Amino acid sequence: MADYSTTLKTQYLEARSHIKNRQSEFRFDKNTIYTPNIRLVNVGLRRPAGSGSADEYNPQSGVLACIKAMRLMDGSRELTSSRHSYLWTAFKNINANNEQMTDIRDRLHKSTQGVTLGPSGEVLKTNDTMSLIQVEGTAQADGSDLGYVDLRILLPLLSTLPALDTKVFPNLRLVVEWENNPLLVTKAKQVVDVVQPTLVVDEVVGDSKAQMLRKASMGSFVWNEIEHDQFNVPTGVNNGATDSEVEQKVARVVNGFDNKYLGRVLMVKSFTDKTKMSGTNDGSNPFMLGNGNACSQAQFKEVVQLRVGGANIFPADGLKNDAFKSMLLQETWGVSFCPPFGNVGQCGSDNDASVMLNVNGVLEGFGSTPTNFQQSMQVGQYAYIGFSVEDRVKQLQFTYSRSVVVENGAGDNSQLKRSQNALDIHLYGEISKSLKISNAGYEISYM
């Protein structure tokens, strides 16, 4: 903290331009050196004046869901970026243990993911009023409903550089694209507007510290940029009897990582039709189902195989065991929050409307007390897959299969039909890049 009284000065930068609900652009001062811990404050949503129904942020992403994409640029030259940020930030928000979720991330990002143990052994979600989206112009819209975002979540180059020097990057600017689609960012699908945020940076004002950081900023820096690609699994077809199974198998080639060194990969399974997560689960509830479209959906008897350079990455037929997938995710990306039964399709029943007979160790669902809890819609919404390639890729070949089950009847998981809905399989991969800084300028290249 002593640095802030002697060598650092915090600046609050307002957007140079702001297009409502679409884009904000921030400009950095010239001939200035900044520390890389850049953050956005007052990030979030507001309901327009006159809005009636209450609403909350997406439970898994909170205010992070508002960020569609982000780019750090020097003039027209891109330094680092995050594209298709919605699902990536949803995962990064839960890339922590329960204590960190409850005490830090839910507070900063206005999400509601941390859990506590109830008196009957049931697992209870946090229910914090800070996740409420307030109406513009009311007394409650005092800023406490807005969030704080450390940009190192989205721009990994910032975790590598010791400083950002605008003598090196003379036209440094940050461009943020916003998302306000209620199906993606809210819990009750109310119309919302993105609040214009403020960029907070720390300027180095001490001469000795500035000189030290400028010297440390010369040389080569290697970091892992997060790049994105995706493929589609069409709607599953099964014309058989109720509860019958038909295997659906697709083979896809992914070209987004060609001729690049690919490290860790995150696979996220999202419904192609975003309205599938907008349901009336008990016939009257208008809320998005569980974590809405920010989650990764569990599939029935899912198998994943990947070929790189003509060789299979996974042994035998591929990844098929849900417990092994969960273990591999934790080994690849570190501790990731997952409530009980979060990575499997069901929790002891194929009927979502049935009252749970045993709530001990089970995530709370619909119902006012544990004695009438129904299955939580967040069951099966944490089915992420993580793995490492650690090789230069010529071409990625995916083989993906699942069992399509005929699901009929009220309450028979009829709102979700996880095994039938068309899927977008999103792939977020670490790509090695290099930044070389010298007195003559800088150069960015793939490794």
CORBELZI-V840843 format. One record per backbone hydrogen bond with DSSP energy under -1.0 kcal/mol. CO is the residue of the C=O (numbers start at 1). NH is the residue of the N-H. If there is no record, write none. Layout:
{{CO;NH} {CO;NH}}
//
This chain:
{{2;5} {3;7} {3;8} {7;205} {7;206} {9;203} {11;201} {13;199} {17;25} {19;22} {19;23} {22;178} {23;19} {24;176} {25;16} {25;17} {26;174} {32;166} {33;204} {34;164} {36;38} {38;151} {39;200} {40;149} {41;198} {43;147} {44;195} {46;193} {47;136} {48;51} {55;133} {56;187} {58;62} {59;112} {61;64} {62;65} {63;66} {64;67} {66;179} {68;85} {69;177} {70;82} {71;175} {72;79} {72;80} {73;173} {74;77} {77;74} {80;72} {82;70} {85;89} {86;90} {87;91} {88;92} {89;93} {94;96} {94;337} {97;101} {98;102} {99;103} {100;104} {100;105} {101;106} {104;108} {105;109} {108;148} {109;63} {114;126} {116;124} {118;121} {121;361} {122;118} {123;364} {124;116} {128;131} {129;132} {131;57} {134;47} {135;138} {138;141} {140;142} {143;146} {147;43} {149;40} {150;153} {151;155} {155;158} {156;159} {157;160} {157;161} {164;34} {165;168} {165;169} {169;172} {171;75} {172;28} {173;73} {174;26} {175;71} {176;24} {177;68} {177;69} {181;184} {181;185} {182;186} {185;58} {187;288} {193;46} {198;41} {199;13} {200;39} {201;11} {202;35} {203;9} {206;210} {207;211} {208;212} {209;213} {210;214} {211;215} {212;216} {213;217} {215;218} {219;437} {221;435} {223;433} {225;431} {227;429} {229;427} {231;425} {233;423} {241;244} {244;406} {246;404} {248;402} {250;400} {252;398} {254;396} {255;258} {257;260} {260;393} {261;432} {262;391} {263;389} {264;430} {265;387} {266;428} {267;385} {268;426} {269;297} {270;424} {273;276} {275;278} {277;289} {280;283} {289;292} {291;294} {296;383} {300;403} {303;401} {304;319} {305;399} {306;313} {307;397} {308;311} {311;308} {315;318} {319;304} {321;325} {322;326} {323;327} {324;328} {325;329} {326;330} {327;331} {328;332} {329;333} {330;334} {339;342} {341;380} {342;382} {351;354} {359;362} {362;123} {366;374} {369;372} {370;373} {373;356} {376;379} {378;381} {380;298} {381;296} {382;384} {385;267} {387;265} {391;262} {393;259} {396;254} {397;307} {398;252} {399;305} {400;250} {401;303} {402;248} {404;246} {406;243} {409;412} {411;352} {411;413} {413;417} {417;420} {417;421} {420;236} {422;272} {423;233} {424;270} {425;231} {426;268} {427;229} {428;266} {429;227} {430;263} {431;225} {432;447} {433;223} {434;445} {435;221} {436;443} {437;219} {438;441} {441;438} {443;436} {445;434}}
//
